[in-house]
């Protein structure tokens, strides 16, 4: 993990004001490469009590040409003072950007003396970690909260007509036409927690012709499907789904052979207390 020369954050966490621990810019990552960022250690021991020291981060990655899976795995480790035992681990799968605008912002508690972040390129081609900034401060925070906007384009995905993880709407599709026997795939905003989903479709022959599928971007297996429900002829879907620590996609498939469907969809995040 590399704990020989941890970044020592002095004084500022005691003041309650965020202080930058480090910043990374323009770091190239080959396909499948894992990058270990500098470990962070507070200079005093009192704020290191779990729940008293927290991190804030801002991340931006851009995909390379020929991308097939434009996502990063970001792992946040917390270790004991000796750096031997990981007392906490969180894995987040975040999207890359096609235009350099898909910025991730996250925060969470530091549950150990040493904090280290690893970034892995999950794509089959290289990418660039354009920016990664980590800050620490002393404040109470019991859970992690990472967000992204659904309005920033990611390679291979459509942009929802509205919505952002920052305003607790992970994506909305309003009055969009899906032609017969075709599908449209949108990338939703990043959020981990309880999500309320409402969807409907009109214009099809019956109420089973349009399939709304929500998947977490974790792997290629069918087990990453969180929701698969049918609509059409005005039938409304209303569901509550728990999103994992991975950005999710919405796929809308019109299984009608002759009719176009007009679809409506919204995913609203339940705010974290």
C-alpha positions as CSV (number, residue, x, y, z in Angstrom):
1,X,0.0,0.0,0.0
2,X,2.9,2.4,0.5
3,X,2.7,3.9,4.0
4,X,6.4,4.8,4.4
5,X,5.8,8.5,3.7
6,X,2.2,9.4,4.4
7,X,0.9,12.9,3.8
8,X,0.7,14.5,7.2
9,X,-2.3,16.9,7.5
10,X,-1.4,19.3,10.3
11,X,-3.7,21.5,12.4
12,X,-6.4,22.2,9.9
13,X,-8.6,19.1,10.7
14,X,-8.8,20.5,14.3
15,X,-10.2,23.7,13.0
16,X,-13.0,22.0,11.1
17,X,-12.0,23.6,7.8
18,X,-11.3,21.3,4.8
19,X,-7.6,21.2,3.9
20,X,-6.2,19.6,0.7
21,X,-4.1,16.5,1.4
22,X,-3.0,16.1,-2.3
23,X,-4.0,16.6,-5.9
24,X,-3.3,14.5,-8.9
25,X,-3.7,15.8,-12.5
26,X,-3.1,14.3,-15.9
27,X,-2.3,10.7,-14.7
28,X,-2.5,8.2,-17.6
29,X,-3.9,4.7,-16.7
30,X,-3.5,1.8,-19.0
31,X,-6.2,-0.8,-19.3
32,X,-6.7,-2.6,-16.0
33,X,-4.0,-0.5,-14.2
34,X,-4.3,0.1,-10.5
35,X,-3.0,3.4,-9.1
36,X,-2.3,3.8,-5.4
37,X,-2.6,7.4,-4.3
38,X,-0.7,8.8,-1.3
39,X,-1.7,7.7,2.1
40,X,-3.0,10.3,4.4
41,X,-2.4,10.5,8.2
42,X,-3.5,13.2,10.6
43,X,-0.8,14.8,12.7
44,X,-2.8,14.5,15.9
45,X,-4.6,11.5,17.4
46,X,-7.7,13.0,18.8
47,X,-9.5,13.7,15.5
48,X,-8.7,10.2,14.3
49,X,-11.6,8.8,16.3
50,X,-14.1,7.3,13.8
51,X,-16.7,9.8,12.8
52,X,-14.6,12.9,13.8
53,X,-12.3,13.0,10.7
54,X,-13.8,13.0,7.3
55,X,-12.7,13.2,3.7
56,X,-14.0,15.2,0.7
57,X,-12.9,14.4,-2.9
58,X,-13.4,15.6,-6.4
59,X,-12.5,13.3,-9.3
60,X,-12.6,13.6,-13.1
61,X,-11.5,10.9,-15.6
62,X,-11.6,11.0,-19.4
63,X,-11.9,7.9,-21.6
64,X,-9.6,6.8,-24.4
65,X,-10.4,6.0,-28.0
66,X,-12.2,2.7,-28.5
67,X,-13.6,2.6,-25.0
68,X,-15.7,-0.5,-24.2
69,X,-16.4,0.0,-20.4
70,X,-15.7,3.7,-19.4
71,X,-15.6,3.2,-15.7
72,X,-13.2,3.4,-12.8
73,X,-13.2,1.4,-9.6
74,X,-12.2,3.7,-6.7
75,X,-11.5,2.0,-3.4
76,X,-11.2,3.9,-0.1
77,X,-9.2,2.0,2.5
78,X,-8.8,2.9,6.2
79,X,-6.0,1.3,8.2
80,X,-4.8,1.0,11.7
81,X,-1.8,3.2,12.8
82,X,0.7,0.6,11.6
83,X,-0.8,0.3,8.1
84,X,-1.2,-3.5,8.6
85,X,-4.9,-4.0,9.0
86,X,-7.6,-2.5,6.8
87,X,-10.4,-1.6,9.3
88,X,-12.7,-0.3,6.5
89,X,-13.0,-0.7,2.7
90,X,-15.5,1.0,0.3
91,X,-15.6,0.3,-3.4
92,X,-17.2,2.8,-5.8
93,X,-17.6,2.4,-9.5
94,X,-17.7,5.8,-11.2
95,X,-18.1,6.9,-14.8
96,X,-15.5,8.5,-17.1
97,X,-16.3,11.5,-19.2
98,X,-16.4,11.9,-23.0
99,X,-15.9,15.6,-22.8
100,X,-14.1,16.2,-19.5
101,X,-17.2,17.3,-17.6
102,X,-18.4,14.2,-15.7
103,X,-17.1,15.3,-12.3
104,X,-17.5,13.1,-9.2
105,X,-17.8,14.6,-5.8
106,X,-17.8,12.5,-2.6
107,X,-17.4,12.6,1.1
108,X,-17.3,10.1,4.0
109,X,-15.8,9.4,7.4
110,X,-12.2,8.2,8.0
111,X,-12.6,5.1,10.1
112,X,-8.9,4.5,10.8
113,X,-5.6,6.3,11.4
114,X,-4.4,6.0,7.8
115,X,-6.5,6.7,4.7
116,X,-5.6,5.5,1.2
117,X,-7.4,5.6,-2.1
118,X,-6.8,3.2,-5.0
119,X,-8.0,3.9,-8.6
120,X,-8.4,1.1,-11.1
121,X,-9.2,1.5,-14.8
122,X,-11.9,-1.0,-15.7
123,X,-11.8,-0.2,-19.4
124,X,-10.1,-2.3,-22.1
125,X,-8.2,0.8,-23.3
126,X,-6.2,3.5,-21.5
127,X,-7.8,6.5,-19.9
128,X,-6.6,9.6,-18.1
129,X,-7.2,10.5,-14.5
130,X,-7.5,14.2,-15.3
131,X,-8.0,15.4,-11.8
132,X,-8.3,13.8,-8.3
133,X,-8.2,16.1,-5.2
134,X,-8.6,14.8,-1.6
135,X,-9.4,17.0,1.3
136,X,-9.8,16.2,5.0
137,X,-11.6,18.0,7.9
138,X,-12.9,17.3,11.3
139,X,-16.7,17.1,11.4
140,X,-19.3,14.4,12.2
141,X,-20.3,12.2,9.3
142,X,-21.6,8.7,9.7
143,X,-21.9,7.5,6.1
144,X,-20.4,8.1,2.6
145,X,-22.1,10.2,0.0
146,X,-20.8,10.3,-3.6
147,X,-22.6,12.1,-6.4
148,X,-22.4,12.8,-10.1
149,X,-24.6,14.6,-12.6
150,X,-26.6,12.7,-15.1
151,X,-26.3,15.6,-17.5
152,X,-22.6,15.0,-18.3
153,X,-22.1,12.7,-21.3
154,X,-20.3,9.4,-20.8
155,X,-19.1,7.4,-23.8
156,X,-21.7,5.1,-25.3
157,X,-24.6,6.5,-23.3
158,X,-27.4,8.9,-23.9
159,X,-27.9,11.9,-21.6
160,X,-31.3,12.0,-19.7
161,X,-33.4,15.0,-20.5
162,X,-33.1,16.2,-16.9
163,X,-31.6,15.2,-13.5
164,X,-28.5,15.3,-11.4
165,X,-27.3,13.4,-8.4
166,X,-26.6,16.7,-6.8
167,X,-30.3,17.6,-6.7
168,X,-31.5,14.1,-5.7
169,X,-32.9,13.4,-9.2
170,X,-30.6,10.7,-10.7
171,X,-32.2,11.1,-14.2
172,X,-35.4,12.0,-15.9
173,X,-36.6,11.1,-19.4
174,X,-39.7,13.1,-20.5
175,X,-41.7,12.7,-23.6
176,X,-39.0,10.7,-25.5
177,X,-39.9,8.5,-28.5
178,X,-38.5,5.0,-28.7
179,X,-39.1,3.5,-32.2
180,X,-40.4,-0.1,-32.6
181,X,-37.9,-2.9,-31.9
182,X,-35.2,-0.4,-30.7
183,X,-33.8,0.6,-27.3
184,X,-32.3,3.7,-25.7
185,X,-29.7,3.5,-22.9
186,X,-29.1,6.4,-20.5
187,X,-26.5,6.8,-17.7
188,X,-28.0,7.9,-14.5
189,X,-26.4,10.1,-11.8
190,X,-24.2,8.4,-9.2
191,X,-25.9,7.7,-5.8
192,X,-25.8,4.9,-3.3
193,X,-29.0,4.4,-1.3
194,X,-32.8,4.2,-1.6
195,X,-34.1,5.4,-5.0
196,X,-37.8,5.9,-6.0
197,X,-38.5,5.1,-9.6
198,X,-41.6,6.0,-11.6
199,X,-42.0,5.1,-15.3
200,X,-44.7,4.8,-18.0
201,X,-45.0,4.4,-21.7
202,X,-47.8,5.2,-24.2
203,X,-48.5,4.5,-27.8
204,X,-47.9,0.7,-27.8
205,X,-50.4,-2.0,-28.5
206,X,-50.6,-3.3,-24.9
207,X,-49.1,-2.7,-21.5
208,X,-46.3,-5.2,-21.8
209,X,-44.4,-3.9,-24.8
210,X,-41.9,-1.5,-23.2
211,X,-39.3,-2.9,-20.9
212,X,-37.6,-0.5,-18.4
213,X,-34.3,-2.1,-17.1
214,X,-32.0,-0.5,-14.5
215,X,-28.5,-2.0,-14.1
216,X,-25.6,-1.3,-11.9
217,X,-22.3,-1.0,-13.8
218,X,-20.5,-3.7,-11.9
219,X,-19.9,-6.5,-14.3
220,X,-21.3,-8.1,-17.4
221,X,-23.5,-10.7,-15.7
222,X,-27.3,-10.6,-15.3
223,X,-26.9,-10.3,-11.6
224,X,-26.3,-6.5,-11.8
225,X,-29.9,-5.9,-12.9
226,X,-31.8,-4.0,-10.2
227,X,-35.1,-3.5,-11.9
228,X,-36.8,-5.0,-15.0
229,X,-40.5,-4.0,-15.4
230,X,-42.9,-3.8,-18.4
231,X,-45.1,-0.9,-19.4
232,X,-47.0,0.4,-22.4
233,X,-50.5,1.7,-23.2
234,X,-50.2,4.1,-20.3
235,X,-49.4,1.6,-17.6
236,X,-47.4,3.3,-14.8
237,X,-44.5,1.6,-12.9
238,X,-43.7,2.7,-9.3
239,X,-40.8,1.0,-7.5
240,X,-38.4,1.6,-4.7
241,X,-34.9,0.2,-5.4
242,X,-31.6,0.3,-3.4
243,X,-28.8,1.5,-5.6
244,X,-25.3,0.1,-4.8
245,X,-22.0,2.1,-4.8
246,X,-21.9,1.9,-8.6
247,X,-23.3,4.2,-11.2
248,X,-26.4,2.8,-12.9
249,X,-27.8,2.8,-16.4
250,X,-31.4,2.9,-17.7
251,X,-32.3,0.8,-20.8
252,X,-35.7,1.4,-22.4
253,X,-36.6,-1.3,-25.0
254,X,-39.7,-1.0,-27.2
255,X,-40.7,-4.6,-28.0
256,X,-43.6,-3.6,-30.2
257,X,-43.0,-4.4,-33.9
258,X,-45.1,-1.6,-35.4
259,X,-45.7,1.2,-32.9
260,X,-43.4,3.9,-31.4
261,X,-43.5,4.4,-27.7
262,X,-43.5,7.7,-25.8
263,X,-41.7,7.1,-22.5
264,X,-41.5,8.9,-19.2
265,X,-39.1,8.0,-16.4
266,X,-37.7,9.6,-13.2
267,X,-35.4,8.3,-10.5
268,X,-35.4,10.3,-7.2
269,X,-32.8,9.7,-4.6
270,X,-33.7,9.6,-0.9
271,X,-31.4,12.1,0.8
272,X,-28.8,10.8,3.2
273,X,-29.4,12.1,6.7
